Amino acid sequence: MITVNLYYTGVGGAARAFAEEMTRTGLADAIRAEDGNLRYEYFFPMDDAETVLLIDQWRDQAAIDAHHASPMMAQLAALREKYDLHMRAERFLSDDAGLPEKDLRFIKK
């Protein structure tokens, strides 16, 4: 599994307006429905009103490549330009091992 954290930053509430338009137009749902997408979820940092965090998870690199080659990417790019957003990305690969037992003691279920 590959997780990509994308931080969208703008001014005057642009990042939040972008995420709201992605949701309202159904583009976020269309991405969620793509083969290999495991998670596509927006979050709003409490200490930065001008940034939106997208947690984007995929089964593998092939699924990401197919997503990047899809017609949706043009719509997504147009919305990023519309809101003049800047981006920062972090990429994580799952080791499929889960949390070690010693760390699980800190997790309340």
C-alpha positions as CSV (number, residue, x, y, z in Angstrom):
1,M,0.0,0.0,0.0
2,I,1.2,3.5,-0.8
3,T,0.0,6.5,1.2
4,V,0.5,10.0,-0.2
5,N,-0.1,13.0,2.1
6,L,-0.8,16.1,-0.1
7,Y,-0.8,19.5,1.6
8,Y,-2.7,22.1,-0.4
9,T,-2.0,25.7,0.6
10,G,-3.6,28.9,-0.7
11,V,-4.8,32.2,0.6
12,G,-8.2,33.5,1.6
13,G,-9.7,30.1,2.2
14,A,-8.8,28.8,-1.3
15,A,-7.6,25.4,-0.1
16,R,-10.8,24.7,1.8
17,A,-12.9,26.0,-1.1
18,F,-10.9,23.6,-3.4
19,A,-11.7,20.6,-1.2
20,E,-15.3,21.6,-0.9
21,E,-15.6,21.9,-4.7
22,M,-13.9,18.5,-5.1
23,T,-16.6,17.0,-2.9
24,R,-19.6,19.0,-4.2
25,T,-18.8,18.2,-7.9
26,G,-18.4,14.5,-7.2
27,L,-14.8,14.5,-8.4
28,A,-13.5,13.2,-5.0
29,D,-16.1,10.3,-5.1
30,A,-15.0,9.5,-8.6
31,I,-11.4,9.2,-7.5
32,R,-12.5,7.0,-4.5
33,A,-14.2,4.7,-7.0
34,E,-11.1,4.2,-9.1
35,D,-9.6,0.7,-9.1
36,G,-6.9,0.5,-6.4
37,N,-7.9,3.6,-4.4
38,L,-8.1,2.7,-0.7
39,R,-8.6,6.2,0.8
40,Y,-9.1,9.7,-0.4
41,E,-10.0,12.0,2.5
42,Y,-9.5,15.7,3.3
43,F,-8.5,17.1,6.7
44,F,-8.1,20.6,8.0
45,P,-5.2,21.3,10.3
46,M,-6.3,23.2,13.4
47,D,-3.3,25.5,13.4
48,D,-3.3,26.5,9.7
49,A,-6.5,27.7,8.2
50,E,-4.9,28.1,4.7
51,T,-3.9,24.4,4.3
52,V,-5.9,21.3,3.6
53,L,-4.4,17.8,4.0
54,L,-5.4,15.1,1.6
55,I,-4.6,11.5,2.7
56,D,-4.5,9.5,-0.6
57,Q,-4.0,5.7,-0.3
58,W,-3.5,3.3,-3.2
59,R,-3.0,-0.4,-3.5
60,D,0.2,0.0,-5.5
61,Q,2.1,2.2,-7.9
62,A,0.3,0.8,-10.9
63,A,-3.0,2.1,-9.4
64,I,-1.4,5.5,-8.9
65,D,-0.1,5.5,-12.5
66,A,-3.6,4.7,-13.8
67,H,-5.1,7.5,-11.7
68,H,-2.5,9.9,-13.1
69,A,-3.3,8.9,-16.6
70,S,-7.1,9.2,-16.2
71,P,-9.1,12.1,-17.6
72,M,-9.9,13.2,-14.0
73,M,-6.4,14.5,-13.7
74,A,-7.2,17.4,-16.1
75,Q,-10.2,18.4,-14.0
76,L,-8.1,18.2,-10.8
77,A,-5.3,20.2,-12.3
78,A,-7.8,22.9,-13.5
79,L,-9.2,23.2,-10.0
80,R,-5.8,23.5,-8.5
81,E,-5.1,26.3,-10.9
82,K,-8.5,27.9,-10.2
83,Y,-7.7,28.2,-6.5
84,D,-3.9,29.0,-7.1
85,L,-2.9,26.2,-4.8
86,H,0.7,25.3,-3.9
87,M,1.5,21.7,-2.9
88,R,3.8,19.7,-0.7
89,A,3.8,15.9,-0.8
90,E,4.9,13.1,1.5
91,R,5.0,9.4,0.4
92,F,4.8,6.4,2.7
93,L,5.1,2.7,1.8
94,S,3.3,0.2,4.1
95,D,5.4,-2.7,5.5
96,D,2.2,-4.7,6.1
97,A,3.5,-5.5,9.6
98,G,1.1,-3.2,11.5
99,L,2.0,-1.7,14.8
100,P,4.4,-3.6,17.0
101,E,2.9,-5.1,20.1
102,K,4.9,-2.6,22.3
103,D,3.2,0.3,20.5
104,L,-0.3,-1.2,20.7
105,R,-0.4,-0.6,24.4
106,F,-0.9,3.1,23.7
107,I,-3.9,2.6,21.5
108,K,-7.3,2.6,23.2
109,K,-9.9,0.5,21.2
